[in-house]
Amino acid sequence: MTNFVLVAGAWLGSWAWSDVLPDLRAAGHGVHPLTLSGLADKQGVKAGQQTHVDDIVDHVEGLDLRDVVLVGHSYSGIPAGQAAQRIGDRFARVVFVDSNVPADGESFLAGWPAGRAQVEAAIAANDGFWPPAVADDFAGQELGDADIARIAAGATPHPGATLAEPAVLAEPLDALPATYIKCLLDGAEPSGDVAELLKGERWELVTMETGHWPMFSRPRELARVLLEVAGAGR
């Protein structure tokens, strides 16, 4: 039995995976959506990026999970990639869903130079938190009005320290067995750092014809992809 540990991106919590869970569970696997510290039902908890890495590691070890497929969406690819290196023989694969990936000594913001100043200004103006996306940010991402309203209702400010702290990797990221899911409505090609990682023998690319939030726009297709890339659907 595979154990899927699902970690949504900035502003979101475990609730974001609710439409993906049924098909994974129906296939007979363990499914563990996780809310990171400082978000959703864990608001008010002080958090940096390494707190989020610890959140994932502690969840896996606390539940004594084995054959773990870590799934990190958007921002959460950064803590998920680091956590994958720390859980030892519990780990099976990491799946990056249209996400950032960690680089040793680099922060989330360092990997986003075009938007860094804007995000830093927003964090400074909002007591150290990155305010959630607004409706216009979801345009062209295959999300209906109901989807956008649902995301907006559940989103919470994201702890700014998690975006500024550097990642810590024990070994090169391309040593991990990994799948990168590229959502094509959010850009036709992976970023340069991801493209380099995909040259490695242990990384594979899967594409989806949808936007950056596939757990809302195409949850059943995302579940099918997760089962396939984990080897659980074969």
C-alpha positions in Angstrom: 0.0 0.0 0.0 1.3 3.4 -1.0 0.9 6.3 1.5 0.3 9.6 -0.2 1.3 12.6 1.8 -0.3 15.6 0.1 0.9 19.2 0.8 -0.8 22.1 -0.9 0.9 25.3 -1.9 0.9 28.8 -0.4 -2.2 30.0 1.4 -3.8 26.5 1.4 -4.3 23.7 3.9 -5.3 20.0 3.8 -8.8 21.0 2.7 -7.5 21.8 -0.7 -7.1 18.1 -1.6 -10.7 17.0 -0.7 -11.7 16.3 -4.3 -8.5 14.2 -4.9 -8.8 12.0 -1.9 -11.8 9.7 -2.9 -10.1 8.1 -5.9 -6.8 7.5 -4.1 -8.6 5.9 -1.2 -10.8 3.9 -3.6 -7.6 2.4 -5.0 -6.8 1.1 -1.6 -4.0 3.4 -0.5 -3.3 5.5 2.5 -4.0 9.2 2.0 -2.7 11.9 4.3 -3.4 15.5 3.4 -1.3 17.8 5.6 -1.7 21.4 6.7 1.6 23.2 7.3 2.2 25.4 10.4 0.8 28.9 10.2 -1.9 28.1 7.6 -5.6 27.1 7.6 -6.5 25.3 10.9 -2.9 25.9 12.1 -3.0 29.7 11.9 -1.2 31.5 14.7 1.7 29.0 14.8 5.0 30.6 14.1 6.7 29.1 11.1 9.8 29.3 8.9 10.6 27.1 6.0 12.4 24.5 8.2 9.3 24.4 10.3 7.4 23.2 7.2 10.0 20.6 6.5 9.7 19.4 10.1 5.9 19.3 9.7 6.2 16.8 6.9 8.9 14.7 8.5 7.1 14.6 11.8 3.8 13.6 10.2 5.4 10.7 8.3 7.4 9.4 11.3 4.6 10.0 13.8 2.2 7.9 11.8 5.0 5.4 11.1 4.2 5.6 7.3 6.1 3.5 4.8 6.2 3.5 1.0 5.6 7.2 1.1 4.9 9.3 -1.9 5.4 13.0 -1.0 3.3 15.3 -3.1 4.2 19.0 -3.0 2.2 21.6 -4.9 3.5 25.1 -5.8 5.5 26.5 -2.8 5.3 23.2 -1.0 7.6 21.5 -3.4 10.4 23.2 -1.5 9.7 21.7 1.9 8.6 18.4 0.3 11.9 18.0 -1.6 13.9 18.5 1.6 11.6 16.2 3.7 12.1 13.5 1.1 15.8 13.4 1.9 15.1 13.1 5.6 12.7 10.2 5.9 15.1 7.5 4.8 13.7 4.1 3.8 10.2 5.3 4.4 10.4 7.3 1.1 9.3 5.9 -2.3 8.9 9.0 -4.6 8.4 12.7 -4.5 5.9 14.3 -6.9 6.2 18.1 -7.6 2.8 19.5 -8.8 3.6 22.6 -10.9 5.9 23.5 -8.0 9.0 25.2 -7.0 11.9 22.9 -6.2 14.5 23.4 -3.4 18.1 24.5 -4.1 20.6 24.2 -1.3 21.1 27.6 0.3 18.4 29.3 -1.8 15.0 30.6 -0.7 11.7 30.5 -2.5 12.1 34.2 -3.2 15.6 33.7 -4.7 14.0 31.5 -7.3 11.4 34.1 -8.3 13.5 37.2 -9.1 10.9 38.9 -11.2 8.3 38.9 -8.4 10.6 39.1 -5.4 10.3 42.8 -4.6 6.5 42.8 -4.9 6.2 39.8 -2.6 8.6 41.3 0.0 6.6 44.5 -0.1 3.4 42.7 0.4 4.8 40.7 3.4 6.2 43.9 5.0 2.8 45.6 4.6 0.9 42.6 6.1 2.7 41.9 9.5 5.0 39.4 8.0 2.5 37.4 6.0 2.0 37.0 2.3 -1.6 37.9 1.6 -3.7 35.4 -0.5 -4.1 35.7 -4.2 -7.0 37.7 -5.5 -9.6 36.7 -8.2 -7.6 38.1 -11.1 -4.7 35.8 -10.2 -6.8 32.8 -11.1 -7.7 34.0 -14.7 -6.9 31.5 -17.4 -6.3 28.6 -15.0 -9.4 26.6 -15.9 -11.2 27.6 -12.7 -14.9 28.5 -12.6 -16.4 31.1 -10.4 -17.3 28.5 -7.8 -13.7 27.1 -7.7 -12.3 30.6 -7.3 -14.8 31.4 -4.5 -13.9 28.2 -2.8 -10.2 28.9 -2.9 -10.7 32.5 -1.7 -12.9 31.4 1.2 -10.4 28.8 2.4 -7.1 30.7 1.8 -5.2 32.2 4.7 -2.2 34.5 4.8 1.1 32.6 4.3 4.0 33.0 6.8 6.5 35.2 5.1 9.6 33.7 6.8 9.0 30.4 4.9 9.6 32.2 1.7 12.8 33.9 2.7 14.6 31.1 4.6 17.1 29.0 2.6 16.6 25.4 1.7 19.0 22.8 3.2 19.7 19.7 1.0 21.9 16.8 2.2 22.6 15.7 -1.4 21.8 16.7 -5.0 18.0 16.8 -5.6 18.4 14.8 -8.8 19.4 11.8 -6.6 15.7 11.4 -5.6 13.2 9.4 -7.6 10.8 12.2 -8.7 8.0 13.2 -11.0 7.4 16.7 -12.1 3.8 17.5 -13.1 3.7 20.5 -15.4 0.3 22.3 -15.7 0.5 23.7 -19.2 -2.0 26.6 -18.7 0.5 28.0 -16.2 3.4 27.9 -18.8 4.3 25.5 -21.6 7.7 24.6 -20.2 9.2 23.8 -16.8 11.5 26.4 -15.3 15.2 26.2 -16.0 16.1 24.6 -12.7 13.5 21.9 -13.2 14.5 21.3 -16.8 18.1 20.6 -15.6 16.8 18.1 -13.0 14.7 16.4 -15.6 17.9 15.5 -17.5 18.7 13.1 -14.7 17.8 9.4 -14.9 15.6 9.4 -11.8 13.3 12.3 -12.8 10.3 12.2 -15.1 8.0 14.8 -16.6 4.2 14.5 -16.8 2.0 17.2 -18.3 -1.6 18.1 -17.6 -3.7 20.4 -19.8 -4.9 22.5 -16.9 -3.9 25.4 -14.7 -1.8 25.8 -11.6 -4.4 24.4 -9.2 -5.3 21.0 -10.6 -6.7 19.7 -7.3 -9.6 22.1 -8.0 -9.7 22.2 -11.8 -9.1 18.5 -12.6 -9.0 16.5 -9.3 -9.9 13.1 -10.7 -7.3 13.4 -13.5 -4.7 14.5 -10.9 -5.6 11.5 -8.7 -5.1 9.2 -11.8 -1.7 10.7 -12.5 -0.6 10.3 -8.9 -1.6 6.7 -8.9 0.2 6.1 -12.2 3.5 7.9 -11.3 3.6 6.2 -7.9 3.3 2.8 -9.6 0.1 2.3 -7.6 -2.2 2.4 -10.7 -0.3 -0.2 -12.7 
